[in-house]
Amino acid sequence: MTDVRVKDNAREYYGEGIQFELAGNFATGSVAHEWLLGARRHSDEADRFQPTTVYNQVNGSLVFDSIIQPGSGDNRLDEADALALWAQNRMSMGALDVTLSLRSEDVETESTRFGSLDRSSVASTRDNDVDDVLAGLGATYSLGESWQILAGVHEGFAPPGGGAVGGTEPEESTNYEFGTRYRDDRSSLDIIAFYSDYKNTVNNCSVANPCTGARSFGTESLGEAEVRGLEISASTVLLSTPHFTVPVLLSYTHTDAEITRDSDTGNVLKGDNLQYLPDNVTHVSLGLEGTGGWNTYISSTFISSMCVDNRCERGLDNNFRKTDSYLTVDLSASVPVTESVDLFARVDNLLDDESIVARSPAGARVNKPRRGYVGARLRF
């Protein structure tokens, strides 16, 4: 009879660092400047020692058999050292605000796989070093007391993971946004269009998000990509009385993304989709808030189906390559008992919907079932 193996995913994390910022302001004629300088030095590590316990199935029960000691892939130390420097200047010129920013990133990573349980020998090592200088420009213009228009362009950067081999490039992008914003005493509205042009996209391989060939270690390049979309967020107070108010919140995001150039390995091709990226996400929340501090909220979130890999646009059979579209409804309430104590209750997935929300690793996985809990919140 087939045995059952349970892997111990135990790991230890360690991090330390120091950050310094200096801010000030000055004026040049009619232009007011608010400037900021900063530096951050950070080091962290993830230490893995992950054996596998083997059980036999005997008369419907699991009986311990043995322990498989970890190989070098599960007996490893990943380390990173990072240095970031940044400068920012916000210039206010009446109704116009312009912010200029500059940031430098330098990240060194190293991964050591040990060849013995006591770590007296090393099976292999990997190291990588990436650096970049990033610029940003953002602006807002006030159209009276309530309306603003905004625009920005910023360079983005994300380093590869600790298991990256030497020469692995970071994820780099240029990100654009344009939109409008409204604010008054009862309502708010944000409408933002965005576009991101990725010079290189990377996937840090893991068990939960494996790379090509089911690899759970290292970093994979996914080629160039474009991501575009629209974000809308609105809130208002539907009803206000001396005893309670009824707020409502709506947010919606539409995203369209595709690979625009083949990856170096050829595993991802021009025209491919990006994995686990829904086209549409909608959230609606309706509340009842009392003047005595009590409140209750019912909220719903809709997420459209997602492709679990990069191949849904290749004309293949996608029956087992996509997640379900699903709607989740949550309910929460809170009431103050004293000035420093609140009681609260919450029910997640109130309708107990069951949908496939992932297919990796190892097949289809559903969302969490209906779950309720109560508690107390103390303020000191």
C-alpha positions in Angstrom: 0.0 0.0 0.0 1.2 3.5 -0.8 2.9 5.3 2.1 2.1 8.9 3.1 4.9 11.4 3.3 4.7 14.6 5.3 7.5 17.2 4.7 8.5 19.5 7.5 8.6 22.9 6.0 10.3 24.4 9.1 12.6 27.4 8.5 14.1 30.3 10.4 14.1 33.9 9.3 16.5 36.6 10.4 16.7 40.2 9.4 18.4 43.4 10.6 19.1 46.8 9.2 19.2 50.5 9.7 17.4 53.4 8.0 18.1 57.1 8.0 16.0 60.0 6.6 16.6 63.7 6.6 13.8 66.1 5.5 13.4 69.8 5.2 11.9 72.6 3.1 12.8 75.9 1.4 11.4 78.3 -1.2 12.6 79.6 -4.5 10.5 82.6 -5.4 6.8 81.4 -5.5 7.8 77.7 -5.5 7.8 75.8 -2.1 10.0 72.8 -1.9 9.7 69.8 0.5 12.8 67.6 0.2 13.7 64.2 1.6 17.0 62.2 1.6 17.2 58.6 2.8 19.4 55.5 3.1 18.6 52.0 4.2 21.0 49.1 4.8 19.3 45.7 5.2 20.4 42.1 5.6 18.2 39.0 6.0 18.4 35.2 5.7 16.2 32.1 5.4 17.5 28.9 7.0 15.9 25.7 5.8 16.3 22.2 7.3 13.3 20.2 6.2 13.1 16.4 6.7 10.2 14.2 5.5 8.3 11.9 7.8 7.0 8.6 6.3 3.9 6.9 7.5 2.3 3.6 6.5 -1.4 3.2 6.1 -2.5 0.4 8.5 -6.2 -0.4 9.0 -7.2 3.1 8.1 -4.6 4.7 10.4 -1.2 6.3 9.8 1.6 4.5 11.5 5.1 6.1 11.7 7.7 4.3 9.6 10.8 6.4 9.2 12.3 9.9 8.6 14.0 10.8 5.3 16.7 13.3 6.1 16.8 16.4 3.8 19.0 16.5 0.8 20.9 19.6 -0.2 17.8 21.3 -1.6 16.0 21.1 1.7 19.2 21.9 3.8 20.2 25.3 2.6 20.8 28.9 3.7 19.6 31.9 1.5 21.1 35.3 2.3 20.7 38.8 1.0 22.3 42.2 1.6 20.7 45.3 0.2 21.5 49.0 0.1 19.0 51.6 -1.0 19.5 55.4 -1.4 16.8 57.8 -2.3 16.1 61.5 -2.8 12.8 63.3 -3.3 11.6 66.9 -3.9 8.0 68.0 -3.9 7.4 71.4 -5.5 4.2 73.3 -4.9 3.2 76.0 -7.3 -0.3 77.1 -6.4 -2.7 74.5 -7.8 0.1 72.4 -9.2 2.3 70.0 -7.2 5.2 68.2 -8.9 7.3 65.5 -7.2 10.6 64.3 -8.5 12.3 61.2 -7.1 15.5 59.2 -7.5 16.3 55.9 -6.0 19.4 53.6 -6.1 19.1 49.8 -5.3 21.9 47.3 -4.9 21.0 43.8 -3.8 23.5 40.9 -3.3 22.2 37.4 -2.8 23.8 34.1 -2.0 22.4 30.5 -1.5 24.4 27.7 0.1 23.3 24.1 -0.2 24.9 21.8 2.4 26.1 18.3 1.6 25.9 16.9 5.1 23.4 17.1 7.9 25.8 18.8 10.3 26.7 21.3 7.5 30.4 20.4 7.6 30.4 20.2 3.8 28.9 22.3 1.0 27.3 20.7 -2.0 26.9 23.9 -4.1 26.6 27.7 -3.9 24.9 30.4 -6.0 25.3 34.1 -5.8 24.0 37.1 -7.7 24.3 40.9 -7.7 21.9 43.4 -9.2 21.8 47.1 -9.0 19.7 49.8 -10.6 19.0 53.6 -10.5 15.3 54.5 -10.7 13.6 57.8 -11.4 10.0 59.0 -10.9 7.9 61.9 -11.7 4.4 62.6 -10.3 2.1 65.6 -10.6 -1.4 66.7 -9.3 -3.4 69.7 -10.4 -6.3 71.0 -8.3 -9.5 72.0 -10.2 -11.2 73.8 -7.3 -11.7 72.5 -3.8 -13.0 69.0 -4.7 -11.4 67.8 -8.0 -7.9 67.0 -8.9 -6.2 65.5 -12.0 -3.1 63.4 -11.5 -0.4 61.8 -13.7 2.9 60.0 -13.1 5.6 57.9 -14.5 7.9 55.8 -12.3 10.5 53.1 -12.9 10.0 49.9 -11.0 12.5 47.3 -9.8 12.2 43.9 -8.1 15.3 41.7 -7.4 15.4 38.0 -8.1 15.2 35.6 -5.2 18.0 34.2 -3.1 18.4 31.1 -5.2 19.1 33.0 -8.4 22.2 32.1 -10.4 24.8 34.7 -11.2 23.8 37.0 -14.1 20.1 36.7 -13.4 18.6 40.2 -14.2 16.1 41.9 -11.9 12.5 42.7 -12.8 12.4 46.2 -14.4 9.4 48.2 -15.5 8.3 51.7 -16.5 4.9 52.5 -15.0 2.5 55.2 -16.1 -0.8 56.4 -14.5 -3.3 59.1 -15.3 -6.6 59.9 -13.6 -8.8 62.1 -11.5 -9.8 62.4 -7.9 -12.8 63.9 -6.1 -13.2 64.6 -2.4 -15.9 66.2 -0.3 -17.3 65.8 3.3 -19.5 62.7 2.3 -18.0 61.2 -0.8 -14.8 60.3 -2.6 -14.0 59.1 -6.1 -10.8 57.9 -7.8 -10.5 56.9 -11.4 -7.0 55.8 -12.5 -5.8 54.4 -15.8 -2.5 52.6 -15.6 0.1 51.1 -18.0 3.2 49.1 -17.1 5.9 48.2 -19.6 8.1 45.4 -18.2 11.6 45.0 -19.6 11.9 41.7 -17.8 9.4 39.8 -15.6 10.7 37.2 -13.1 9.1 34.4 -11.1 10.8 33.4 -7.9 10.2 29.7 -7.8 8.5 28.1 -4.8 6.4 25.0 -4.0 3.3 27.3 -4.0 4.3 29.0 -7.2 6.6 26.5 -9.1 8.6 27.4 -12.2 8.8 25.5 -15.5 9.3 21.8 -14.9 7.8 22.1 -11.3 11.0 23.7 -10.0 10.6 25.1 -6.5 14.0 26.7 -6.3 15.7 29.6 -8.1 14.3 32.3 -10.4 12.8 32.1 -13.9 12.7 34.9 -16.5 9.3 35.4 -18.1 10.3 37.8 -20.9 9.0 41.3 -21.6 5.4 42.1 -20.8 2.8 44.9 -20.9 0.1 45.4 -18.2 -2.7 47.9 -18.6 -5.9 48.6 -16.9 -8.3 50.8 -15.0 -9.0 51.3 -11.3 -12.1 52.8 -9.9 -12.8 53.5 -6.2 -15.9 55.3 -4.8 -17.4 55.8 -1.4 -20.3 57.8 0.0 -22.7 58.0 2.9 -26.1 56.8 1.7 -28.0 57.9 4.9 -27.1 59.9 7.9 -29.2 60.3 11.0 -28.5 61.5 14.6 -28.1 57.9 15.6 -26.4 56.1 12.7 -24.9 56.4 9.2 -24.9 54.0 6.2 -21.6 54.2 4.3 -21.0 52.3 1.1 -17.7 51.5 -0.7 -17.1 50.3 -4.2 -13.9 49.4 -5.9 -13.2 47.8 -9.3 -10.0 46.9 -11.2 -9.8 45.7 -14.8 -6.4 44.4 -15.9 -5.2 43.3 -19.4 -1.7 41.8 -19.6 0.4 39.8 -22.1 4.0 38.8 -22.8 5.4 40.9 -25.6 8.7 39.1 -26.1 9.8 35.5 -25.8 11.8 34.6 -22.7 15.4 33.6 -23.1 14.5 29.9 -22.4 11.6 29.8 -24.8 9.2 28.6 -22.1 7.2 31.8 -22.3 6.2 33.2 -25.8 5.1 36.5 -27.2 1.3 36.7 -26.8 1.2 34.5 -23.7 -0.8 35.7 -20.7 0.5 36.3 -17.2 -0.3 33.6 -14.7 -2.7 34.1 -11.8 -3.8 37.6 -12.9 -7.6 38.1 -12.9 -9.2 40.3 -15.6 -11.7 41.8 -13.2 -11.9 42.3 -9.4 -14.9 44.0 -7.7 -15.4 44.8 -4.1 -18.6 46.2 -2.5 -19.1 47.0 1.2 -22.2 48.3 2.9 -22.1 49.4 6.6 -24.2 50.5 9.5 -22.3 52.7 11.9 -23.8 53.9 15.2 -22.9 57.1 17.0 -22.2 55.0 20.1 -19.3 53.3 18.4 -21.0 50.1 17.3 -20.9 49.0 13.6 -21.7 46.2 11.3 -20.5 45.6 7.7 -21.4 43.2 4.9 -19.0 43.0 2.0 -18.6 41.0 -1.2 -15.7 40.4 -3.5 -15.8 39.0 -7.0 -12.7 37.7 -8.7 -12.9 36.5 -12.3 -11.2 33.3 -13.4 -7.4 33.2 -13.8 -5.0 31.2 -15.9 -2.6 29.2 -13.6 0.2 29.2 -16.2 1.2 31.2 -19.2 -0.4 29.1 -21.9 -4.1 29.9 -22.0 -3.8 31.9 -25.2 -2.2 29.1 -27.2 -5.4 27.4 -28.3 -4.9 24.5 -26.0 -7.4 22.7 -23.8 -7.9 25.1 -20.8 -10.4 23.0 -18.8 -7.8 22.3 -16.1 -5.7 25.4 -16.7 -8.0 28.0 -15.1 -9.5 28.8 -11.8 -13.2 29.5 -11.2 -14.8 32.9 -11.1 -16.1 33.3 -7.6 -18.0 35.6 -5.2 -17.3 35.8 -1.5 -19.5 37.5 1.1 -18.2 38.4 4.5 -20.1 39.8 7.6 -18.6 41.6 10.6 -19.8 43.5 13.6 -18.2 45.4 16.6 -19.6 46.9 19.7 -17.8 48.9 22.5 -18.1 47.6 26.0 -15.9 50.2 27.7 -13.7 53.0 26.5 -10.9 50.6 26.0 -12.6 47.3 25.2 -14.6 46.3 22.1 -16.2 43.0 21.3 -16.3 41.8 17.7 -17.6 39.0 15.6 -16.9 38.0 12.0 -18.1 35.4 9.5 -16.0 34.8 6.4 -17.5 33.2 3.3 -21.0 33.7 4.7 -22.6 31.8 1.8 -20.1 28.9 2.1 -19.3 29.1 -1.6 -16.8 26.5 -2.8 -14.8 27.4 -5.9 -11.4 26.4 -7.3 -9.1 29.3 -6.6 -5.8 27.7 -7.5 -4.4 24.7 -9.3 -0.8 24.7 -8.0 0.8 23.0 -6.4 -0.5 19.5 -7.0 -3.9 20.1 -8.4 -7.1 22.0 -7.7 -7.5 23.9 -4.4 -10.7 25.5 -3.2 -11.2 28.7 -1.2 -11.6 28.6 2.6 -14.9 27.3 3.9 -17.4 29.4 6.0 -15.5 30.5 9.1 -16.8 32.4 12.1 -15.1 33.8 15.2 -15.6 36.2 18.0 -13.1 38.2 20.1 -12.2 41.2 22.2 -10.1 44.2 21.2 -8.2 46.0 24.0 -6.7 49.5 23.8 -4.0 50.6 26.2 
